[in-house]
Structure formats: structure tokens, C-alpha cells
Amino acid sequence: MVNEHRSGPVRSTAAREAILDATARLFHNQGYDRLTIQGIAKEAGVGKQTIYRWWPSRGALIGECLAEGRLIPVDFVVPDTGDLAADVETWLRSVLSILEAPEGGALLRSLVAAATEDAGVGAHLGESLGVEKYLTERIRGGIRDGQLPTDAPVEQLGRAILGAIIVESLGREHHDSESIVHLTRFLFSPRS
Amino acid sequence: MVNEHRSGPVRSTAAREAILDATARLFHNQGYDRLTIQGIAKEAGVGKQTIYRWWPSRGALIGECLAEGRLIPVDFVVPDTGDLAADVETWLRSVLSILEAPEGGALLRSLVAAATEDAGVGAHLGESLGVEKYLTERIRGGIRDGQLPTDAPVEQLGRAILGAIIVESLGREHHDSESIVHLTRFLFSPRS
């Protein structure tokens, strides 16, 4: 329980921590649909107004949790063995392994739901899966190594793969990771 | 106002129409976030139980509205001029023209939000944009015409493009249709 009557930076830091912790915990346990500012305030032991002073919406809270690695704490690195298609496949399989577990699929769908309400969540989602930092960087390496044409649209390829993962998670009844692997092989394998 | 006390197929058809009409209208006006079964029941002039007798959730209602063309009434055909890249670009520009308007972007984001709660919405979303019926069919034609390798993963290419459109709509602040056009040109233009 955070003491609402203390003031200054100490209280702010403690309350901020408690609020983000409570948000991440409730999000994991209940999903986005049932997440409310009131529920977060109760869980964190603060007043609703304390939350609204710093965050305009539950979507903004999820965006901040995501940016701080509180929701997807894994670092999805893309290796560089010199074989672009194989390296992307390694990354893809580690990301897709999240979706294999029911709670992982639900987490991703909840993040997509949050992204529809808050643009910051959308921006951080790709970041959390390593799309900007690792995947597009690795694709750039593939261009340098002559494995992809120099005019390959690097960012868009990364976003299309992220998009395919999202579409996959939305159609949860027909879960088929291999088909995305097939896609990336087609995109990144050397053409004869 | 539908008379709740009449019975038989006539009442069912009228009530069903009223409920789906009300769902589509409220969804357009308020978005998914504020859509409730209670609100739909009031708008349709029926009891909540009448709705729950036929649909388990608001997501299921949105899925049915989408499948019946009540939310995206346009038929997104992909032409066949013999130039695969140009044909896909024509289709893509007509789909992206929805996103250009603020209410179109909001509609798509609301549909994605609904898809996170109901798998049927996800399935019908690609269908409503012509992904399965027209886009993948056209890509298959491109393989027949020798414009794509025979091992091109047709469905996955369609879903990656749908995914890129979804990711685009989630990052609404940096709206840039041209980059998706660039992606499809890269995917479908003849390689030298």
C-alpha cells in the first residue's frame, strides 16, 4: 500500500512502480478486456486520480509497461551466422514459441487490443519482439552480404512479418507456425 | 421496436435484423470499445436475453455483421491485366483509401480489437478486404503466368500483406501508405 499523503519524488517513484506493477499483473491475469483504471488503482493501493495524473488511459499504461519490458521480458535477438533465411527462422521460432502456449497467444491478442486504443502500444509491440532493433538490422545485413536486392524495403519486410504473426494470433483456431516459417524462407532464401 | 411477445420465425427474423442493424450502427458511431450488449439491446428494442439466445458475445455479433457485409460493404476486387505487381497495387490502393479517412482507420482498428476477442472476426476480416477471394487468387494467377516462383506461399503472402495493413493502422501517427505499396512492388515485380 502506497501512502497517498506523502509528497515529493519518493512518493511518486513508489506509486509509479506500484501502478505499473499492478497493471502488468492484472493484464497478465485478466487480459486487456477486463483491465480498468479502477481495478489497477485498487490493486496498486492508490487513488484513480493518481493514475490519471500521469497516464490518460489504460492503453497508455500498457504502452509504458511494454516499453519497460514488464510484459514481454525476453530479448528476441536475431543471430548472424551469415545465412539470412536461417537466422530469421531462428528468431521467428523463438517469437512463435510464445504463441504456442495458450497464455502467450492471449497475451499477444491483448497487446493488439491495447494497440487499437493507444498508438504507443503499437509502436512498442514491434520493438518488444525485436522487429526494429534486431530483425530489420539483420535484413540490412542481408542486403550488405548480397543476399537481398539493394532496393529491398527493409522496414516494411519487418512489419509484414510482424503483421503475419499478428494475423496468425487472431485466427487462433487454425494455429500453424510452419506457414510463417515458409513465408520467411520464401522472402529470404537465395533465389536460383 | 420489435414485439418481444410475438413468436415463431417472423419475430426471429425481424429481431435478428434489428439486432444486427443496431450492432452495425453503434459500432460505426462509437467503435468497439464502447459497444455493449446492453446498448445493442436498447438500440434494437429487444431484451438482452434475446441477443444472448443467439450470440454469445459482442465479438460474435461483429463477426456476423462483417460476414454479411454490414460493416465493409465494398467488394475489393483485384483486377487481372496480366501485370501482377500493378494489379495488386490497384487493390492495395483501394483498401488503403479506407485508412486515409480518420473514420476508416478507426473502423479497421475497431475490427482488429473485435478480432482479438472473437476468432470469427479475424477470419472474416481478411475475407471482407478480398484477401482470400481475390488477392490470393490473383497471386496464384501470377504463379501460372510465371511471374512468381511455383513454391511461392500464396496464402501467407496474402496474410502478410493484410498484416502489414493492420500494423499500419495500429501506428496511426505515422501513416504512410506508400511504404506498403513499395512492399508489394518488391514482392510481386519481376526480378531482373
Boltz contact constraints between the chains, C-beta under 6 A:
constraints:
  - contact:
      token1: [A, 109]
      token2: [B, 116]
      max_distance: 6.0
  - contact:
      token1: [A, 112]
      token2: [B, 116]
      max_distance: 6.0
  - contact:
      token1: [A, 113]
      token2: [B, 113]
      max_distance: 6.0
  - contact:
      token1: [A, 113]
      token2: [B, 116]
      max_distance: 6.0
  - contact:
      token1: [A, 115]
      token2: [B, 170]
      max_distance: 6.0
  - contact:
      token1: [A, 116]
      token2: [B, 109]
      max_distance: 6.0
  - contact:
      token1: [A, 116]
      token2: [B, 112]
      max_distance: 6.0
  - contact:
      token1: [A, 116]
      token2: [B, 113]
      max_distance: 6.0
  - contact:
      token1: [A, 119]
      token2: [B, 172]
      max_distance: 6.0
  - contact:
      token1: [A, 119]
      token2: [B, 173]
      max_distance: 6.0
  - contact:
      token1: [A, 122]
      token2: [B, 170]
      max_distance: 6.0
  - contact:
      token1: [A, 122]
      token2: [B, 171]
      max_distance: 6.0
  - contact:
      token1: [A, 123]
      token2: [B, 171]
      max_distance: 6.0
  - contact:
      token1: [A, 153]
      token2: [B, 182]
      max_distance: 6.0
  - contact:
      token1: [A, 153]
      token2: [B, 183]
      max_distance: 6.0
  - contact:
      token1: [A, 153]
      token2: [B, 186]
      max_distance: 6.0
  - contact:
      token1: [A, 156]
      token2: [B, 179]
      max_distance: 6.0
  - contact:
      token1: [A, 156]
      token2: [B, 183]
      max_distance: 6.0
  - contact:
      token1: [A, 159]
      token2: [B, 164]
      max_distance: 6.0
  - contact:
      token1: [A, 159]
      token2: [B, 167]
      max_distance: 6.0
  - contact:
      token1: [A, 160]
      token2: [B, 160]
      max_distance: 6.0
  - contact:
      token1: [A, 160]
      token2: [B, 164]
      max_distance: 6.0
  - contact:
      token1: [A, 160]
      token2: [B, 183]
      max_distance: 6.0
  - contact:
      token1: [A, 162]
      token2: [B, 167]
      max_distance: 6.0
  - contact:
      token1: [A, 163]
      token2: [B, 163]
      max_distance: 6.0
  - contact:
      token1: [A, 163]
      token2: [B, 164]
      max_distance: 6.0
  - contact:
      token1: [A, 163]
      token2: [B, 166]
      max_distance: 6.0
  - contact:
      token1: [A, 163]
      token2: [B, 167]
      max_distance: 6.0
  - contact:
      token1: [A, 164]
      token2: [B, 159]
      max_distance: 6.0
  - contact:
      token1: [A, 164]
      token2: [B, 160]
      max_distance: 6.0
  - contact:
      token1: [A, 164]
      token2: [B, 163]
      max_distance: 6.0
  - contact:
      token1: [A, 166]
      token2: [B, 163]
      max_distance: 6.0
  - contact:
      token1: [A, 166]
      token2: [B, 166]
      max_distance: 6.0
  - contact:
      token1: [A, 167]
      token2: [B, 159]
      max_distance: 6.0
  - contact:
      token1: [A, 167]
      token2: [B, 162]
      max_distance: 6.0
  - contact:
      token1: [A, 167]
      token2: [B, 163]
      max_distance: 6.0
  - contact:
      token1: [A, 170]
      token2: [B, 115]
      max_distance: 6.0
  - contact:
      token1: [A, 170]
      token2: [B, 122]
      max_distance: 6.0
  - contact:
      token1: [A, 171]
      token2: [B, 122]
      max_distance: 6.0
  - contact:
      token1: [A, 171]
      token2: [B, 123]
      max_distance: 6.0
  - contact:
      token1: [A, 172]
      token2: [B, 119]
      max_distance: 6.0
  - contact:
      token1: [A, 173]
      token2: [B, 119]
      max_distance: 6.0
  - contact:
      token1: [A, 179]
      token2: [B, 156]
      max_distance: 6.0
  - contact:
      token1: [A, 182]
      token2: [B, 153]
      max_distance: 6.0
  - contact:
      token1: [A, 183]
      token2: [B, 153]
      max_distance: 6.0
  - contact:
      token1: [A, 183]
      token2: [B, 156]
      max_distance: 6.0
  - contact:
      token1: [A, 183]
      token2: [B, 160]
      max_distance: 6.0
  - contact:
      token1: [A, 186]
      token2: [B, 153]
      max_distance: 6.0
